[in-house]
């Protein structure tokens, strides 16, 4: 039986970071196991390729939620990255730290050592942000760049926001998040910059790191109350690998709780019903599922050329040539061009709504099919949802997708915030600087006026924006699945390092926060191993 000091289950964002940091001193043998393959698609390095990858089962697990009444019986796609690099292979590359109050809330809720002052050095450690600025990192492994492309309609949106009284903010990851400006993205010279580029490739030459791909983790292996490794499936049969020091679950907020339940760590009644022997009773495994829910408001525009037209025919051919000649143009764009972090009500202490503006509109947002007429979109997301759902096993079959119940818009405050955010977006688009560009509001359309109509629009059309967290919540109370050092409570030799440990949602895209968790986790692991 193979054995390593550390076995990392999951080769996504956190897994790649741990693979680098835990092998850097040369003392420990580390194995990283990934269900997907290595990144081979040409679309991965091309930022605009995310639209292809989000519907590609080779690189996306393509999970779906269960039908729920809060969204009128709809199922909603929940893309998750599959392959070495995880979701950094297929996401929109947007880099958002969140607000300091997010992390102070973690700390005050029992996640000792995770306050804003504690985590800020790890964000700096991640970043290679050339412009610099207060608290920004400039020499980290992840290239972070401001979106480089500029278009007249994007400038018009910034002007309209200013006319509405909104601040213009050149660095929402700096001292203050509030305001409008161009997004920061994980890119380098017009190419996607994933954790494979930043963390894994520099470590692959080390003799103490092994990576196994196309290997599906079935469960963790226990001897009594100690986790001693994992069982995985590869080439049609199960294999076992032992972890001398620790097993590290890095499979994300959906699959980490799935593997814990398959391993006998979870709610006793639930496991008994599925015929899974109980190892440790922890009813909160898979609970506290939180995700960002967003609507997309679309307008038909005039007097300018948008991505809808630029992505077809001779214009697309020209853009392809531009990209391969200079790594510029529309193929460098991800899911957002202009950001807006706004207060849905002026009496709020901090922004509670995030905007994603792009001069494109979708005929089918879930499948990323663009309209044929010129258009623009503002995605509207409530930053800190209070609605909480769950993810649990459907069967004891490890290849069966779990049951995902997000419970979107269950809390009244979530709906109020989202409705006010959409109303504010409409008001901004109505300002003089944008008025000449707007031909018609397509979605939801002028007929939607009352709060109830806005909320109904959200229930009928809203989608996740792919930020599930919380299903192995860390804290100091008995109900927490993991402690503040990310160790699974009640057992030994097992840690969780991914978005599932986040106790509350951060104010923005979760990519940066997951990277921070992994960087801090590496220090915690090495500290516990006696390495300072």
N, C-alpha and C positions, 0 to 999 in steps of 0.2 A: 504494500500500500504506500502510495506517495505521501510525503509529508512536508509541510512548509511551516515556517514560523507564523506567517499570516496568510489566510486565504480570503481573498476579496471576491464576494459573490456579486457580480454585476460590473460590467465594463463601461458604464456611462460616465457622466460628469464627475461624480464623487469618486468612483472607482479608479479612473485614470489619474486623478490628483493624488489619491492615496498610493497608487502604484509607484508614482514618482517619489513622493516624500518618504515612504517607508523603506525604499531601497537606496536612498541617497548615501547613507552612511556605510553601506556595504556589509552591515552586521547581520541582516535578516534576509532569509529566503522568502519570497513573496510570490504567490500565484494569484492571477486574476482570471476569473471564469466569466465568459460572456456568451449569451444565448445566440446573438447575431454574429454577423461576419465582420471582417475588416472593411473599411470604407473603400469601395471600388467605383461607385457611380461618379460620372463626370459632373453630375449636378451638385455634388456635395460642396465642392470648392467654389462654385458659382453661387453667389448669394441669392439671386432670384430663383435658384433651383429648388428652394424650399417648397414652392407650389407643386412641383413634381413629386418631391419626397414625401409630402404629407399624405399622399394617397398611394404610396408604394409599400406593399406588405413586406418587402425585403428589409426596409429600414424603419418601418413603423408598425408597432404592435396592433394598431387600429382597434383599440378598445372602444366600447360604446356604453353609455349609461343605460340603465333600465328605464322604461317609460314611467314618467312621474306626473302626477296631477298638476304640480306647480308650473310645469311647462306644457300643460294641456296634452299629456300622453305621448310627448315626443321622446325619441331616443336621440342622444347627442353624442357626436364623435369625440373621443378623448385620445388624440394622438400621443404616442410615447415613442421615443427613439429606440431603435433596435439595431445593435451593432456597436463595435468599439467606438466610443465617443458619445453614445447615447443620444439624448435629445439635442446636444450641441451639433449634431450632424444635420438636423432637420428643422430646427427652430428658426424664429425670425431674427435671431442674433441680438435682440435689444438688451442692453445692459443697464439695469436699474438697481441701485443699492437698496432703495427704500428710505424711510424716514428714521431718524434716531429714536423717536418714540416707539417705533415698532420693536426694537431690540430691548429698550428699557422695559417695555411691556412683557417681553419674554422673561427678563430677569425678575421683575416684580411678581410674575406669576409662578415663580419657583425654578426657573432655568438659570440658576446661579452661575455667574461668570459669562453670561451672554448679553449683557447690556451694551449700549451703543459704544461706550468707551472701550469695552472688551473686544468687540468685533471689528472696530474701525482699522486697527493695524492689519488685520487679515485681508480686508478689502484692498488696502494699499499694497499688500504683498502680492495680490493677484494681478494688479493692473500695470500695464505699460501704456499709459495715457500721455501721449507726447505733449499736449498743451499744459499739463501739470495743473497746479492750482492748490488751494488749501485742502490738505488732507488727501490729495490724490497721489496714487502710485505711478511712477514713471519707469520702473525697471523690472516689473513682474513678467511672468510668462505669457499672460494673455494680452494681446494687442487690442486696445479699445480705441475706436476712432469715431469721430462725429460723421454722420452721413454727409458725403461729399457733394452729392448732386443738388443743384439748385434749379428751381422752376418758377416762372412768374406766378402761378396760382398758389404755390407754397408761400411765397413772399406775401401774396395778398391775404392769405390766412393769418400770417403773423401780424400784418397791419390791421386786420379786422379784430384780432384778439386785443391788440393795443387800443383800438377805438372803443372796445367794450370795457376797457379799464383793467384788463389782465396784464400782469407783468411779463416782460420778455426775459427769459432766464437761459443764459448760454451754458450753464452747467448744473443740471438738476441733481447730479451726484456730488455737488459741492456743499456749500453752507446751507442752502435752502432749496427745497424741491419745487416749490410753487412756481408756475409760469409756463410759458410756451417757448419752443425753440426746436432745434434739430436733434433727433435721437442720437445716442451713442450706441455703437454696435461692436460686436466681437468680430472685427475684420482687420485685415492687413493688406494694404495696397490693392483694394478692390476684390479680395478673396475672403471667403469665410475663414475664420480662425477658431477652430474647435479646440477642445481640451486634448485631442490627439496631437494637434500641432503644438500647443503650448506646454503640455505636461508629459504625454506618453512617449512621443518620438524621442525626446532627449533621454528617456530612461530605457528604451528598448535594447540598447547595447549592453546593459548591465547584466552580468552573469547571474545575479541573484534575483532576477525577475523573469517569470514565465507567464505567458498569456495563452489561454485555451479558448478558441472561438467555437461557434456552433455547438455549444455545450449548455443544455438547459438544466438549471439547478432544480432538483426535485424537492429537496428538503435539507435542513441542517441535521447533523448527526450528534446525538447526545449519549453520554455515559453518565447515568444518574442525572444530576442537575447541571452538569457541565457540558457545554457544546465543544465537540472535539473535531469538527470538520463539516463537510458537506457531501451529499450524494448528488451526482449530476448525470445527465443522460447525453451520450455522444455516440455516434456511429451505431445506433440501434440498441445500445445496452447501457446499464447503469455503471458508474464508476464512483469510487469513494476516495476522497483525499482528506488527510488529517491536518488540523491546524494545531501546532504545538503551543502557540501563545493565544491567538484569538482568531475567530471567524468574524468577518466584517460584512454585514449585509448592506449593499449599495444598489439596490434594485428599484428604488423609487417608491413613491407613495402608494402605488397600486400593487406592485409585485412583492415588495418587502413584507407587508402584512400577509399577503397570500402565502409566502414561503413560511412565515412564522406559524400560521395556522396549520399548514401541511406538516410542520415539524412538531405539532402538539403543544404549541404555545398560543393560548387564546382562551376564549370563553368555553368552559367545560361542557355546557349543554350543547353548544353549537358543534363542537368537535365530536362529542358522543353521537350526535345525530348523523354525522358523516362517517362514523367508524374509525376516527383517528384517535389513537391512544394519547391520553393527556400526559404531557411532560411538566407543564407549569400553567396554572390558572392565571390568566391575565385577560379579563373580559374587555379591556379597552383596545386590544389589538384590532385594527381596522376601523375603529371609531374616529371621531374628530376629523373626518374628511372635509376639507375646505378647498374651494377652487374659485377663481375669478370668473364671473359671468358677464358677458358683454353683448351689447347690441351693436348693429352696424347701420348707421344712417347714411343713405346714399342720395346724391344729387346728380341730375343731368346738367352738364356744364356746356359752355359755349365760348367761342373766342380764344380757344387754346387747344393744343393737342395733349391728350392724356395717355396714360399707360394702356388704356383699352385699345387705342389705335396703334400706339408704338409697338405693341407686342404682336402685330400681324403684318403679313405681306412684306413689301419692300422696306417699310420702316423697321421691321424686326431684323431683316437681313443687314440693314445699316447698323443697327445697335449691336448685333453679334460681331460685326467687323470692328466696331469701336471697342468692344470689350476685349477681344483678343489682341487688338493692337495696343491698347493703353489701359486696360482694366478700368474703364470708366463707362458711364451710361446706365441705362435702366437695369442691366443685369447685375449691377452692384446693389440693388435695392432689396431690402427685406420686407418685413410686415409693417414697418412704420417709417414715415419720412419726418413728420413734425410731431412733437410731443406736446401735450397739454396736461399739466397737473393742476387741477382747479378745485376750489371750494364750491360745493353745490349750494351752500348757503353762506352769506358773508360773515355770520357769527361763529363759524367753525374755526378751531385753532389751527387746522392744517388741511391740505387738500384731501378730499375723499373720493375724487373721481379722476380717472386717467383717460386721455384722448390719444387715439392713434390716427393720424391723418395721412392719407395717401391719395394721389390724383389718379385713382382707379376705382372701379366699382364692379362688384361681382354679380353675375346672373345667378351663380350658385356658390355661396361662400364656403360651404362645407367641402365642395369638390374643387374650389379655386378656379372656377370658370368665369372669365371676365365678360362684362357686357360688350356689345358691339358699338354702342353709342358712347360719346365722351362722358366721363363721369368722375366723381370724387367720393370718398368715403371718410367718415369720422367714426371710428370704433369708440364706444363709450363703455367703460368698465368701472364698477364700484371698487375702490381700492381695498377695503378691509371688510369683506362680507362676514356677517354674523351667522348666516345659515350654515348648518353643519350636517353632513351626511355620513356615509359609511362605505366600506368596501370589504366584502367577505367572500369566502369560497362558495361556489355554487355546488361543486361536488368535490370529492377527494382526488379527482384526476388532476395532476399538476399541469396538464396541457390545456385544461379547460379555463377560459377567461373567467375572472372573478365577477361577482355581482357588484356593480358600481351604482350607488344611490346618492347623488350629490345633494339633493334636497334644496336646489337653487330657489331663491326668493321666498323661502319659508318664513324668514323674519321680516316683519313689516318695514323696519328701518332700511333694509337692503333695497327694497322696492322704491322707497321714498328717495333715497340717494341717487339711484339710477335714473328715476324719472326726472329729478331736478337736473341731473347732468345732461340728459338728452335735451331738455328744454333750453338749457344754457348753450348747448352746441348750436341749436337752431337760431338762437338770438345772435350768436357770434357770426354765423354765416350770413345773417341779415344785415350786417354792418356795411357801410358804403364801399370799403375796399374790395369786398367779394361780390357785391351785388351785381356787377356787370358780367361776372362769370357764370352766375347761377341761372340756368334756364328753368329748372323745376326740381322740387324735392320729390324724389321717387319713393323713398322709404324712410319713415312711415307715411309721408305724404301730408299735405295740409289739412286733410280731414281729421287727423288725430290732433286733438286740442286738450281734452280734459285729462286729469291725472289718471283716471281709470282707463282711458283709451291708451295713454302712453304705457301703462303697466301691462295692459293686454297685448300691446305690440311686443313688449319685452318677452312676455311668456310665450308668444307664438313664434318669435324669431331669434331670440337670444341663443348664444352658443358659449361654451367654455372657451377661454383663451389659453388653455393647456398649462395650468399652474397648480395641479393638485398637491396638497401638503397634508401633514398633521396626523397621519394614521398610526404613527408610533410615537405619539407626543412625548417630548421630554419634560421633566419636572421633578419636584421634590416630594410630591404627594404619592400616596399609595396607588392611586389610579393611573399615574403616569406609566407608560410602557417602558420608557428609557429614562435614566437619570441624567443629570447635567453633564456627565462625562460620556453620555451616549451609550452606556452599558444597558443591556436589557435587564430590567429589574427582576430579581428572583432566580436568575440563573447565572452561571459563570462562563467566561470565555466567548461572549457574544456581544457585539456592538452593532448599532445601526448608524449608518452615515449616509444620509440622503435627505430629501425634502420631507420625508415622513416624520422626522423628529421635530419639525417646526411646530411650536405650540399654537401660534397664531399666524395669520397671513401677513406678509410684508406688503408695503405700499408700492407695488409695481411688479414687473416681471420677475420671476423667481430664479432665473439663471445665476445671477450674481450671488444671491443668498446661498444657493446650493454650493457654489464654489467656496464661499466663505466658510460654510459648515465643514466642508472637507478639509480645508487648510487648517482650521482650528482643531478638528478631530485628529489630524496627523500629529499635531503637537501633544494632544492629550494621550494618544496611544503611546508615543515615544516616552513621554513623562512616566507613564505607568510601567513602561519597560525598563525604567531607570536611566534613560538617555536624556540628557538635558541639552 
